[in-house]
């Protein structure tokens, strides 16, 4: 064994000539290996005492082997001089540990990075002339580096296990927490939905009170016959509502004209047929027999006949009436073979037990803008009549109309009343029913909410 003293420079050179430890795995491969370990979950806990014990035993053996050499060469120095060497080794280890903790990858120490690819020839020649002393030191240094590498690997595995365990625990905890939070959220949603449903049910119950059971009564459809009378105040034409029983419009018109015949010779009795919507839409053609004497009507009979036909045909929405015999036009009284029918009428009034139209008594039928009154406005106007009139309202004083609503072709008339005689109530219903015939309504329902009564008035036969 050489007795030459080892300087610090020679020791550093000897350490730098030690073989470089390289990990053939790339950073990506190391990252994938860590990810695979993480995906598999934490492995069995390794015995933490085994590798540290082995490292301690190797360090003791190394000291025993190196102690005689240091004593013989005089390099066994005080603790002050030895501190830099110990600090060098601890610094390298600390650097490796810090690199592992920061990047999750093993890092090479400064001595490994500083080691050149080719050994120094000068150092080799000096080491060879020192009675093989440097070779022993190289072996010892190799053993020390191997122990350091083992210790670094142990630390890396422990660090990896420690890293995996918290992550797995965190994943498990987060999974359980998320599942718990989802369950809690679902429970909260269910509670809120139940509360909202209860609130909606309560609201619906509050907003939609229980509907009463109404007593329904349906009246028959009506048509009219007309009577013209000569009074001191002038000519009056009144109508008599007549209930129908499944009779067609054509038969109703024939029956009404014959019953309302104002002629002295009974000329309307020669009426044989009624053709609706002929010769045009809304037109009515009256076909008479060969014995008709319409051309011989007096002026009074001619005027009365026109009034009767006006009252009878207007409720069927007729616009023009034509007179024919054997499909040939004939003259009517002093006029032409046809005359127009006014479909504008707004309401009926009471004339004793009969009714009189608003057109016949010249009651207002338009509003301030000149437009025809609506059905509701007409009922409102029917309730007011001048005191000195020979007719009166068909709406009893004890009865008041509170509202009029519409739904498709049905009008709902809401009313209240105290005590009304049956005859007056019957006249009120027929007046409303005939008034509705001048509008595009199919049905009128009289609704009495206090008595829970509904009366259905058919408008079209």
Legacy VTK file of the C-alpha trace (Angstrom):
# vtk DataFile Version 3.0
C-alpha trace
ASCII
DATASET POLYDATA
POINTS 461 float
0.000 0.000 0.000
1.350 3.427 -0.923
2.528 5.693 1.876
2.133 8.893 -0.185
-0.222 11.433 1.220
-3.478 12.011 -0.685
-4.310 15.557 -1.319
-7.828 16.841 -1.687
-7.244 17.494 -5.353
-6.187 13.883 -5.945
-9.260 12.637 -4.107
-11.505 14.854 -6.227
-9.862 13.627 -9.424
-10.251 10.041 -8.268
-13.927 10.613 -7.572
-14.481 12.290 -10.936
-12.966 9.268 -12.727
-15.615 7.008 -11.296
-17.978 5.629 -13.923
-20.995 7.761 -14.692
-24.308 6.282 -13.591
-26.943 6.833 -16.207
-30.562 5.911 -16.321
-31.445 4.651 -19.801
-35.085 5.557 -19.327
-36.281 8.850 -20.764
-38.393 11.327 -18.894
-41.522 10.180 -20.773
-40.864 6.546 -19.882
-40.362 7.467 -16.238
-43.611 9.507 -16.284
-45.504 6.587 -17.875
-44.073 4.196 -15.276
-45.229 6.494 -12.480
-48.687 6.774 -14.086
-48.950 2.966 -14.357
-48.029 2.627 -10.705
-50.595 5.256 -9.826
-53.309 3.519 -11.884
-52.600 0.173 -10.200
-53.047 1.783 -6.804
-50.759 1.677 -3.860
-48.683 -1.505 -3.716
-47.769 -3.399 -0.619
-45.824 -1.435 1.848
-42.135 -2.215 1.669
-40.107 -2.729 4.677
-38.531 0.630 5.221
-35.838 -0.718 7.500
-34.225 -3.169 5.088
-32.493 -0.828 2.649
-31.391 1.716 5.273
-29.890 -1.154 7.303
-28.069 -2.487 4.279
-26.770 0.993 3.486
-25.572 1.446 7.073
-23.782 -1.931 7.029
-22.104 -1.049 3.732
-21.003 2.303 5.144
-19.489 0.621 8.246
-17.714 -1.932 6.059
-16.408 0.852 3.856
-15.058 2.765 6.855
-13.342 -0.360 8.202
-11.677 -0.960 4.837
-10.607 2.627 4.331
-9.445 3.363 7.903
-6.022 1.574 7.658
-5.296 3.290 4.375
-6.037 6.717 5.807
-3.936 6.010 8.902
-0.948 4.829 6.888
-1.094 7.677 4.416
-1.538 10.334 7.105
-4.788 11.558 5.615
-6.778 11.006 8.801
-7.300 14.663 9.553
-9.243 16.584 12.104
-12.953 17.179 11.893
-12.342 20.681 10.575
-10.482 19.346 7.542
-12.888 16.484 7.050
-15.962 18.636 6.930
-15.646 19.615 3.257
-15.554 15.945 2.177
-18.569 15.037 4.257
-20.334 18.133 3.063
-19.573 17.179 -0.529
-21.260 13.782 -0.160
-24.227 15.172 1.756
-24.601 17.999 -0.743
-24.775 15.527 -3.637
-27.384 13.465 -1.800
-29.413 16.502 -0.902
-29.310 17.660 -4.506
-30.571 14.292 -5.678
-33.354 14.246 -3.105
-34.425 17.775 -4.023
-34.478 16.872 -7.722
-36.622 13.801 -7.044
-39.097 15.764 -4.951
-39.357 18.585 -7.530
-39.523 16.694 -10.816
-40.422 13.166 -9.763
-37.304 11.929 -11.710
-33.911 10.788 -10.534
-31.229 13.468 -11.018
-27.501 12.987 -11.435
-25.270 14.485 -8.793
-22.634 17.052 -9.495
-19.820 14.501 -9.459
-21.571 12.414 -12.117
-22.259 15.418 -14.308
-18.682 16.599 -13.952
-17.234 13.179 -14.855
-15.750 13.308 -18.375
-16.425 10.640 -20.934
-12.691 9.732 -21.103
-10.467 9.318 -18.027
-7.556 11.689 -17.485
-4.308 10.010 -18.768
-2.189 11.964 -16.390
-4.269 10.838 -13.436
-4.112 7.238 -14.616
-0.313 7.248 -14.880
-0.003 8.736 -11.407
-2.460 6.220 -10.010
-0.563 3.324 -11.619
2.755 4.400 -10.053
1.241 4.589 -6.548
1.544 0.779 -5.846
-2.064 0.215 -6.931
-3.343 2.482 -4.151
-5.785 4.383 -6.400
-7.261 1.101 -7.692
-8.307 0.175 -4.180
-9.729 3.620 -3.712
-11.631 3.244 -7.008
-13.173 0.016 -5.781
-14.111 1.636 -2.523
-15.522 4.648 -4.369
-17.500 2.346 -6.661
-18.972 0.607 -3.650
-19.831 3.955 -2.092
-21.479 5.173 -5.306
-23.438 1.921 -5.578
-24.625 2.384 -2.011
-25.565 5.975 -2.793
-27.480 4.843 -5.876
-29.277 2.156 -3.877
-30.165 4.687 -1.244
-31.389 7.122 -3.922
-33.478 4.387 -5.514
-34.966 3.532 -2.136
-35.819 7.165 -1.582
-37.375 7.385 -5.058
-39.519 4.311 -4.464
-40.583 5.590 -1.081
-41.310 9.006 -2.523
-43.287 7.397 -5.369
-45.278 5.289 -2.901
-45.913 8.330 -0.777
-46.962 10.281 -3.856
-49.272 7.523 -5.054
-50.901 6.974 -1.715
-52.093 10.555 -1.228
-53.233 10.744 -4.835
-55.166 7.508 -4.560
-56.554 8.542 -1.237
-57.406 11.905 -2.697
-59.074 10.255 -5.697
-60.996 7.894 -3.438
-61.938 10.701 -1.103
-62.898 12.958 -3.976
-64.926 10.126 -5.511
-66.691 9.441 -2.261
-67.121 13.135 -1.618
-68.477 13.693 -5.132
-70.846 10.738 -4.775
-71.935 12.034 -1.400
-72.367 15.518 -2.783
-74.332 14.121 -5.752
-76.568 12.181 -3.372
-77.020 15.265 -1.258
-77.774 17.355 -4.355
-80.295 14.775 -5.576
-81.914 14.735 -2.162
-82.070 18.540 -2.166
-83.554 18.546 -5.668
-86.176 15.983 -4.642
-87.068 18.022 -1.592
-87.338 21.197 -3.653
-89.463 19.454 -6.298
-91.758 18.073 -3.604
-92.095 21.541 -2.098
-92.750 23.089 -5.507
-95.366 20.424 -6.289
-97.059 21.077 -2.986
-96.921 24.817 -3.679
-98.327 24.313 -7.192
-101.099 22.101 -5.845
-101.922 24.654 -3.187
-101.868 27.445 -5.763
-104.045 25.462 -8.146
-106.442 24.714 -5.352
-106.520 28.393 -4.429
-106.784 29.640 -8.012
-109.274 27.013 -9.180
-112.055 26.773 -6.641
-114.368 23.857 -6.862
-116.887 24.374 -9.625
-120.514 24.159 -8.517
-122.918 21.713 -10.091
-125.135 23.811 -12.348
-128.678 22.844 -13.202
-128.950 22.942 -17.018
-132.149 23.648 -18.937
-132.433 23.913 -22.725
-135.110 25.916 -24.491
-136.531 25.263 -27.951
-135.530 27.285 -30.979
-137.974 29.966 -32.115
-139.064 31.728 -35.279
-141.499 34.615 -35.643
-144.766 35.467 -37.238
-145.516 39.133 -37.896
-148.659 41.159 -37.470
-149.231 44.642 -38.811
-151.801 46.821 -37.070
-152.986 50.324 -37.698
-153.030 52.472 -34.582
-153.628 56.160 -33.861
-149.912 56.674 -33.537
-149.317 54.973 -36.833
-148.677 51.539 -38.271
-147.234 48.988 -35.875
-145.684 45.653 -36.697
-145.129 43.185 -33.911
-143.748 39.666 -33.920
-144.888 36.588 -32.137
-142.129 34.126 -31.203
-143.125 30.575 -32.074
-141.261 27.509 -30.866
-140.005 25.096 -33.504
-139.756 21.337 -33.302
-137.139 20.158 -35.752
-138.637 22.041 -38.699
-136.378 23.092 -41.570
-135.807 26.738 -42.388
-137.711 26.441 -45.667
-140.795 25.065 -43.955
-140.511 27.654 -41.177
-140.482 30.509 -43.720
-143.468 29.118 -45.631
-145.438 28.655 -42.399
-144.555 32.109 -41.042
-145.453 33.926 -44.314
-148.819 32.214 -44.623
-149.685 32.860 -40.947
-148.622 36.518 -41.272
-150.515 37.184 -44.554
-151.513 40.923 -44.474
-153.376 40.897 -47.805
-157.129 41.148 -48.057
-157.361 38.442 -50.706
-155.030 35.968 -48.951
-152.503 36.231 -51.754
-149.655 34.768 -49.644
-151.551 31.527 -49.391
-150.491 30.811 -52.991
-146.860 30.443 -51.862
-145.665 26.983 -52.890
-141.906 26.919 -52.340
-139.003 28.813 -50.844
-135.531 28.525 -52.389
-132.702 29.671 -50.129
-129.504 31.243 -51.518
-131.075 31.698 -54.931
-130.380 33.268 -57.324
-127.328 34.366 -55.285
-125.742 33.783 -51.887
-128.043 35.142 -49.165
-130.946 35.591 -51.572
-134.407 34.052 -51.038
-136.750 33.204 -53.905
-140.520 32.831 -53.220
-142.194 30.587 -55.799
-145.970 31.195 -56.191
-148.622 29.227 -58.022
-150.447 30.292 -61.184
-153.311 31.751 -59.100
-151.242 34.426 -57.407
-152.507 38.018 -57.520
-149.498 39.898 -56.151
-149.699 42.543 -58.839
-153.137 43.637 -57.561
-151.999 44.670 -54.062
-153.036 48.070 -52.809
-150.461 50.533 -51.565
-151.286 49.752 -47.918
-151.159 46.000 -48.580
-147.917 46.420 -50.456
-146.322 48.288 -47.510
-147.644 45.800 -44.928
-146.444 42.833 -47.018
-142.946 44.279 -47.237
-142.835 44.808 -43.445
-143.957 41.250 -42.769
-141.378 39.763 -45.120
-138.704 42.016 -43.592
-139.375 40.756 -40.037
-139.642 37.101 -41.064
-136.715 36.823 -43.480
-134.194 39.036 -41.635
-133.651 36.494 -38.850
-132.439 34.031 -41.543
-129.789 36.507 -42.719
-131.548 37.112 -46.047
-130.300 40.032 -48.148
-132.764 40.089 -51.108
-136.162 38.520 -51.783
-137.346 37.516 -55.318
-140.846 36.602 -56.560
-141.350 33.992 -59.281
-144.066 31.996 -60.968
-143.041 28.876 -62.866
-139.427 30.018 -62.503
-140.300 33.357 -64.132
-140.016 36.645 -62.268
-143.257 38.399 -61.451
-144.036 41.891 -60.185
-144.776 42.392 -56.517
-147.515 44.948 -55.846
-146.649 48.354 -57.183
-142.944 47.610 -57.312
-140.396 45.423 -58.996
-139.968 41.662 -58.865
-137.617 41.921 -55.844
-136.652 44.208 -52.968
-133.790 44.210 -50.403
-134.023 42.874 -46.857
-132.189 44.726 -44.118
-130.230 42.404 -41.825
-129.455 45.193 -39.375
-131.497 44.802 -36.236
-130.268 45.239 -32.678
-132.581 43.831 -30.088
-136.239 43.251 -29.263
-138.548 45.039 -26.870
-141.725 44.024 -25.107
-145.057 44.971 -26.742
-147.562 43.471 -24.368
-147.247 39.704 -24.681
-145.431 40.050 -28.017
-142.164 41.611 -29.134
-141.182 44.436 -31.421
-137.848 44.790 -33.152
-135.489 47.698 -32.573
-135.553 48.356 -36.337
-139.353 48.711 -36.325
-139.404 51.197 -33.416
-136.194 52.947 -34.552
-134.171 52.310 -31.421
-130.432 53.067 -31.645
-128.574 50.258 -33.395
-125.113 51.816 -33.805
-122.583 53.290 -31.428
-121.041 56.753 -31.464
-118.594 55.712 -34.195
-121.411 54.524 -36.465
-120.582 50.841 -36.049
-123.372 48.341 -35.311
-123.721 47.503 -31.639
-122.132 44.304 -30.399
-124.223 41.606 -28.750
-123.288 42.824 -25.274
-123.938 46.456 -26.191
-127.296 45.468 -27.653
-128.375 43.781 -24.386
-127.296 46.886 -22.508
-129.350 49.113 -24.821
-132.387 46.817 -24.488
-132.522 47.562 -20.741
-133.263 51.272 -21.304
-136.462 52.566 -22.872
-137.983 56.055 -22.795
-140.901 56.383 -20.392
-143.463 57.682 -22.934
-142.854 54.804 -25.400
-145.710 52.419 -26.247
-143.304 49.514 -25.754
-140.999 48.664 -22.872
-137.826 46.780 -22.116
-137.960 42.990 -22.445
-135.491 42.777 -19.559
-137.370 42.812 -16.229
-136.449 45.478 -13.718
-135.648 42.808 -11.108
-133.075 41.249 -13.462
-129.642 42.724 -14.155
-127.059 41.481 -16.684
-123.623 41.512 -15.026
-121.340 40.251 -17.784
-121.215 38.899 -21.338
-118.439 36.547 -22.431
-117.705 34.695 -25.644
-116.172 31.334 -26.500
-116.087 30.499 -30.188
-119.744 30.728 -31.382
-121.273 30.717 -27.881
-122.171 33.775 -25.807
-122.396 33.482 -22.009
-124.770 36.007 -20.437
-124.333 36.269 -16.650
-127.279 37.713 -14.768
-128.758 38.115 -11.274
-132.394 38.500 -10.298
-134.588 38.575 -7.236
-138.144 37.550 -8.041
-139.364 37.592 -11.657
-142.698 36.300 -12.903
-142.519 33.276 -15.152
-144.151 35.059 -18.109
-141.663 37.949 -17.918
-138.745 35.507 -17.639
-139.998 33.583 -20.668
-140.348 36.813 -22.679
-136.777 37.824 -21.677
-135.358 34.505 -22.888
-137.142 34.738 -26.271
-136.027 38.343 -26.758
-132.396 37.382 -26.135
-132.724 34.331 -28.393
-134.175 36.340 -31.316
-131.569 39.099 -30.837
-128.750 36.545 -31.160
-130.072 35.492 -34.621
-128.651 38.724 -36.074
-125.132 37.770 -34.968
-122.830 34.902 -35.871
-123.790 32.935 -32.789
-124.966 29.355 -32.533
-125.842 29.279 -28.834
-126.516 31.609 -25.930
-126.183 30.408 -22.339
-127.873 32.375 -19.571
-125.820 31.813 -16.400
-127.186 32.569 -12.951
-124.301 32.003 -10.536
-126.333 32.655 -7.405
-128.889 29.982 -8.217
-126.382 27.728 -10.056
-128.679 27.693 -13.086
-127.774 27.633 -16.783
-130.355 28.077 -19.548
-129.243 27.079 -23.054
-130.849 29.044 -25.898
-130.238 27.552 -29.370
-129.914 30.237 -32.041
-129.855 28.134 -35.212
-132.584 25.532 -35.763
LINES 1 462
461 0 1 2 3 4 5 6 7 8 9 10 11 12 13 14 15 16 17 18 19 20 21 22 23 24 25 26 27 28 29 30 31 32 33 34 35 36 37 38 39 40 41 42 43 44 45 46 47 48 49 50 51 52 53 54 55 56 57 58 59 60 61 62 63 64 65 66 67 68 69 70 71 72 73 74 75 76 77 78 79 80 81 82 83 84 85 86 87 88 89 90 91 92 93 94 95 96 97 98 99 100 101 102 103 104 105 106 107 108 109 110 111 112 113 114 115 116 117 118 119 120 121 122 123 124 125 126 127 128 129 130 131 132 133 134 135 136 137 138 139 140 141 142 143 144 145 146 147 148 149 150 151 152 153 154 155 156 157 158 159 160 161 162 163 164 165 166 167 168 169 170 171 172 173 174 175 176 177 178 179 180 181 182 183 184 185 186 187 188 189 190 191 192 193 194 195 196 197 198 199 200 201 202 203 204 205 206 207 208 209 210 211 212 213 214 215 216 217 218 219 220 221 222 223 224 225 226 227 228 229 230 231 232 233 234 235 236 237 238 239 240 241 242 243 244 245 246 247 248 249 250 251 252 253 254 255 256 257 258 259 260 261 262 263 264 265 266 267 268 269 270 271 272 273 274 275 276 277 278 279 280 281 282 283 284 285 286 287 288 289 290 291 292 293 294 295 296 297 298 299 300 301 302 303 304 305 306 307 308 309 310 311 312 313 314 315 316 317 318 319 320 321 322 323 324 325 326 327 328 329 330 331 332 333 334 335 336 337 338 339 340 341 342 343 344 345 346 347 348 349 350 351 352 353 354 355 356 357 358 359 360 361 362 363 364 365 366 367 368 369 370 371 372 373 374 375 376 377 378 379 380 381 382 383 384 385 386 387 388 389 390 391 392 393 394 395 396 397 398 399 400 401 402 403 404 405 406 407 408 409 410 411 412 413 414 415 416 417 418 419 420 421 422 423 424 425 426 427 428 429 430 431 432 433 434 435 436 437 438 439 440 441 442 443 444 445 446 447 448 449 450 451 452 453 454 455 456 457 458 459 460
